[in-house]
């Protein structure tokens, strides 16, 4: 199923919008999912929604990691290393939230997603 989602993502990306815009959109969507959890922290569905939002974020950042590790990736080496370090930080924070949920712990993931999305779009601030 995961490979099917990745392939669908790549096909839509090729046919409709740029890769940068696709990346910005999925990061924005991920930030919105986490923000919704934050805003509805007392909700009876929180555990399910938080799990889905965290796993969505994890998949996105895992895809980024995979793309960055490809030999034909055109990004400069230092930038790749910096983004991989950021991805490792995001992974660590996701696991922290899974183990010990707290709405404040989501702030950094939301902010990073928003700022990366804004940078991909070439805009000065978060797109959420």
MODELLER restraints for C-alpha pairs under 7 A, 6 or more apart:
rsr = mdl.restraints
at = mdl.atoms
rsr.add(forms.Gaussian(group=physical.xy_distance, feature=features.Distance(at['CA:13:A'], at['CA:19:A']), mean=6.08, stdev=0.5))
rsr.add(forms.Gaussian(group=physical.xy_distance, feature=features.Distance(at['CA:13:A'], at['CA:22:A']), mean=6.49, stdev=0.5))
rsr.add(forms.Gaussian(group=physical.xy_distance, feature=features.Distance(at['CA:20:A'], at['CA:120:A']), mean=5.60, stdev=0.5))
rsr.add(forms.Gaussian(group=physical.xy_distance, feature=features.Distance(at['CA:21:A'], at['CA:120:A']), mean=6.77, stdev=0.5))
rsr.add(forms.Gaussian(group=physical.xy_distance, feature=features.Distance(at['CA:21:A'], at['CA:121:A']), mean=6.40, stdev=0.5))
rsr.add(forms.Gaussian(group=physical.xy_distance, feature=features.Distance(at['CA:24:A'], at['CA:117:A']), mean=4.07, stdev=0.5))
rsr.add(forms.Gaussian(group=physical.xy_distance, feature=features.Distance(at['CA:24:A'], at['CA:120:A']), mean=5.86, stdev=0.5))
rsr.add(forms.Gaussian(group=physical.xy_distance, feature=features.Distance(at['CA:24:A'], at['CA:121:A']), mean=6.63, stdev=0.5))
rsr.add(forms.Gaussian(group=physical.xy_distance, feature=features.Distance(at['CA:27:A'], at['CA:113:A']), mean=5.19, stdev=0.5))
rsr.add(forms.Gaussian(group=physical.xy_distance, feature=features.Distance(at['CA:27:A'], at['CA:114:A']), mean=6.79, stdev=0.5))
rsr.add(forms.Gaussian(group=physical.xy_distance, feature=features.Distance(at['CA:27:A'], at['CA:117:A']), mean=5.91, stdev=0.5))
rsr.add(forms.Gaussian(group=physical.xy_distance, feature=features.Distance(at['CA:28:A'], at['CA:113:A']), mean=6.44, stdev=0.5))
rsr.add(forms.Gaussian(group=physical.xy_distance, feature=features.Distance(at['CA:28:A'], at['CA:114:A']), mean=5.94, stdev=0.5))
rsr.add(forms.Gaussian(group=physical.xy_distance, feature=features.Distance(at['CA:28:A'], at['CA:117:A']), mean=6.29, stdev=0.5))
rsr.add(forms.Gaussian(group=physical.xy_distance, feature=features.Distance(at['CA:28:A'], at['CA:127:A']), mean=6.81, stdev=0.5))
rsr.add(forms.Gaussian(group=physical.xy_distance, feature=features.Distance(at['CA:28:A'], at['CA:128:A']), mean=6.35, stdev=0.5))
rsr.add(forms.Gaussian(group=physical.xy_distance, feature=features.Distance(at['CA:30:A'], at['CA:53:A']), mean=6.67, stdev=0.5))
rsr.add(forms.Gaussian(group=physical.xy_distance, feature=features.Distance(at['CA:30:A'], at['CA:56:A']), mean=6.59, stdev=0.5))
rsr.add(forms.Gaussian(group=physical.xy_distance, feature=features.Distance(at['CA:30:A'], at['CA:57:A']), mean=5.69, stdev=0.5))
rsr.add(forms.Gaussian(group=physical.xy_distance, feature=features.Distance(at['CA:31:A'], at['CA:110:A']), mean=4.71, stdev=0.5))
rsr.add(forms.Gaussian(group=physical.xy_distance, feature=features.Distance(at['CA:31:A'], at['CA:113:A']), mean=5.91, stdev=0.5))
rsr.add(forms.Gaussian(group=physical.xy_distance, feature=features.Distance(at['CA:31:A'], at['CA:114:A']), mean=6.51, stdev=0.5))
rsr.add(forms.Gaussian(group=physical.xy_distance, feature=features.Distance(at['CA:33:A'], at['CA:53:A']), mean=5.42, stdev=0.5))
rsr.add(forms.Gaussian(group=physical.xy_distance, feature=features.Distance(at['CA:34:A'], at['CA:53:A']), mean=5.78, stdev=0.5))
rsr.add(forms.Gaussian(group=physical.xy_distance, feature=features.Distance(at['CA:34:A'], at['CA:106:A']), mean=6.73, stdev=0.5))
rsr.add(forms.Gaussian(group=physical.xy_distance, feature=features.Distance(at['CA:34:A'], at['CA:110:A']), mean=6.69, stdev=0.5))
rsr.add(forms.Gaussian(group=physical.xy_distance, feature=features.Distance(at['CA:37:A'], at['CA:46:A']), mean=6.53, stdev=0.5))
rsr.add(forms.Gaussian(group=physical.xy_distance, feature=features.Distance(at['CA:37:A'], at['CA:49:A']), mean=6.67, stdev=0.5))
rsr.add(forms.Gaussian(group=physical.xy_distance, feature=features.Distance(at['CA:37:A'], at['CA:50:A']), mean=5.95, stdev=0.5))
rsr.add(forms.Gaussian(group=physical.xy_distance, feature=features.Distance(at['CA:38:A'], at['CA:103:A']), mean=5.14, stdev=0.5))
rsr.add(forms.Gaussian(group=physical.xy_distance, feature=features.Distance(at['CA:41:A'], at['CA:103:A']), mean=6.90, stdev=0.5))
rsr.add(forms.Gaussian(group=physical.xy_distance, feature=features.Distance(at['CA:54:A'], at['CA:94:A']), mean=6.28, stdev=0.5))
rsr.add(forms.Gaussian(group=physical.xy_distance, feature=features.Distance(at['CA:58:A'], at['CA:91:A']), mean=6.65, stdev=0.5))
rsr.add(forms.Gaussian(group=physical.xy_distance, feature=features.Distance(at['CA:61:A'], at['CA:87:A']), mean=5.92, stdev=0.5))
rsr.add(forms.Gaussian(group=physical.xy_distance, feature=features.Distance(at['CA:65:A'], at['CA:84:A']), mean=6.15, stdev=0.5))
rsr.add(forms.Gaussian(group=physical.xy_distance, feature=features.Distance(at['CA:65:A'], at['CA:87:A']), mean=6.97, stdev=0.5))
rsr.add(forms.Gaussian(group=physical.xy_distance, feature=features.Distance(at['CA:67:A'], at['CA:73:A']), mean=6.83, stdev=0.5))
rsr.add(forms.Gaussian(group=physical.xy_distance, feature=features.Distance(at['CA:68:A'], at['CA:80:A']), mean=6.00, stdev=0.5))
rsr.add(forms.Gaussian(group=physical.xy_distance, feature=features.Distance(at['CA:90:A'], at['CA:109:A']), mean=6.53, stdev=0.5))
rsr.add(forms.Gaussian(group=physical.xy_distance, feature=features.Distance(at['CA:97:A'], at['CA:105:A']), mean=6.50, stdev=0.5))
rsr.add(forms.Gaussian(group=physical.xy_distance, feature=features.Distance(at['CA:114:A'], at['CA:126:A']), mean=4.61, stdev=0.5))
rsr.add(forms.Gaussian(group=physical.xy_distance, feature=features.Distance(at['CA:114:A'], at['CA:127:A']), mean=6.01, stdev=0.5))
rsr.add(forms.Gaussian(group=physical.xy_distance, feature=features.Distance(at['CA:114:A'], at['CA:128:A']), mean=6.61, stdev=0.5))
rsr.add(forms.Gaussian(group=physical.xy_distance, feature=features.Distance(at['CA:115:A'], at['CA:125:A']), mean=6.36, stdev=0.5))
rsr.add(forms.Gaussian(group=physical.xy_distance, feature=features.Distance(at['CA:115:A'], at['CA:126:A']), mean=5.19, stdev=0.5))
rsr.add(forms.Gaussian(group=physical.xy_distance, feature=features.Distance(at['CA:117:A'], at['CA:127:A']), mean=6.82, stdev=0.5))
rsr.add(forms.Gaussian(group=physical.xy_distance, feature=features.Distance(at['CA:118:A'], at['CA:124:A']), mean=6.39, stdev=0.5))
rsr.add(forms.Gaussian(group=physical.xy_distance, feature=features.Distance(at['CA:118:A'], at['CA:125:A']), mean=5.58, stdev=0.5))
rsr.add(forms.Gaussian(group=physical.xy_distance, feature=features.Distance(at['CA:118:A'], at['CA:126:A']), mean=5.21, stdev=0.5))
rsr.add(forms.Gaussian(group=physical.xy_distance, feature=features.Distance(at['CA:118:A'], at['CA:127:A']), mean=5.71, stdev=0.5))
